[in-house]
Amino acid sequence: MASSLTRDELISIFEQEQGRCHYCGKLIIKPRFNPLDPRGFDHIIPRVKGGKNEKQNIVVCCGKCNALKADTGAVGGLLFRIRGVHRE
């Protein structure tokens, strides 16, 4: 996923998002967080739509939102946060 980002950059993104999914706000438990696991992150602009592996294009994302958002892009993803598709 984010091969051009360092482990420290991914940890920085996690801390910037305060350990919460960018879309639904779900808290991601830090001891289980693995910055090398791409499932904990999402491209705001999907790579298939020209998004880059850059810090500005990566957010923390829970598995459910990542699966729901797929490659819809940021606009579709933000609807999940606004409508509260799921909360745990």
C-alpha positions as CSV (number, residue, x, y, z in Angstrom):
1,M,0.0,0.0,0.0
2,A,2.2,2.8,1.3
3,S,5.6,1.5,0.2
4,S,6.9,5.0,-0.4
5,L,6.1,6.1,3.2
6,T,8.3,5.2,6.1
7,R,7.2,3.5,9.3
8,D,7.6,6.8,11.2
9,E,5.4,8.6,8.6
10,L,2.7,6.0,9.0
11,I,2.9,6.3,12.8
12,S,2.7,10.1,12.5
13,I,-0.5,9.8,10.4
14,F,-1.9,7.4,13.1
15,E,-1.1,9.9,15.8
16,Q,-2.4,12.9,13.8
17,E,-5.8,11.1,13.4
18,Q,-5.7,10.4,17.2
19,G,-6.0,6.7,16.5
20,R,-9.4,7.0,15.0
21,C,-10.8,6.0,11.6
22,H,-10.9,9.1,9.4
23,Y,-14.4,8.2,8.1
24,C,-16.4,6.9,11.1
25,G,-14.4,7.9,14.1
26,K,-13.9,4.4,15.4
27,L,-11.0,4.2,17.9
28,I,-8.4,1.8,16.6
29,I,-6.6,0.2,19.5
30,K,-3.0,1.2,19.4
31,P,-1.5,-2.1,20.8
32,R,-3.1,-3.9,17.8
33,F,-2.1,-1.2,15.3
34,N,0.6,-2.2,12.9
35,P,1.9,0.6,10.7
36,L,3.2,-2.0,8.2
37,D,-0.3,-3.4,7.7
38,P,-2.0,-1.6,4.8
39,R,-5.5,-2.5,6.1
40,G,-5.2,0.2,8.8
41,F,-4.8,3.0,6.2
42,D,-6.6,4.3,3.1
43,H,-5.8,6.4,0.1
44,I,-8.2,9.5,0.2
45,I,-7.9,9.5,-3.6
46,P,-7.7,5.9,-4.6
47,R,-4.6,4.8,-6.5
48,V,-6.8,3.6,-9.4
49,K,-8.0,7.2,-9.7
50,G,-4.6,8.7,-9.7
51,G,-4.0,9.0,-6.0
52,K,-0.4,8.9,-4.8
53,N,1.4,7.1,-2.0
54,E,2.0,10.4,-0.2
55,K,1.4,11.4,3.4
56,Q,-1.2,14.0,2.4
57,N,-3.3,11.2,0.6
58,I,-3.2,8.6,3.4
59,V,-5.6,8.4,6.4
60,V,-6.2,5.9,9.2
61,C,-9.2,3.7,8.2
62,C,-11.0,0.9,10.0
63,G,-11.6,-2.3,8.1
64,K,-15.3,-1.8,7.7
65,C,-14.9,1.7,6.2
66,N,-12.1,0.6,4.0
67,A,-14.3,-2.2,2.6
68,L,-17.3,0.1,2.2
69,K,-15.4,3.0,0.6
70,A,-13.5,0.7,-1.8
71,D,-12.4,3.0,-4.6
72,T,-15.2,5.6,-4.3
73,G,-12.8,8.5,-3.4
74,A,-12.9,11.0,-0.6
75,V,-16.4,12.3,-1.4
76,G,-18.0,8.9,-1.1
77,G,-15.9,8.2,2.0
78,L,-16.9,11.3,3.8
79,L,-20.5,10.3,3.5
80,F,-19.8,7.4,5.8
81,R,-18.7,9.8,8.6
82,I,-21.7,12.2,8.0
83,R,-24.3,9.5,7.9
84,G,-22.8,7.3,10.5
85,V,-23.0,4.1,8.5
86,H,-21.6,2.1,11.4
87,R,-20.5,2.9,14.9
88,E,-19.0,0.6,17.4
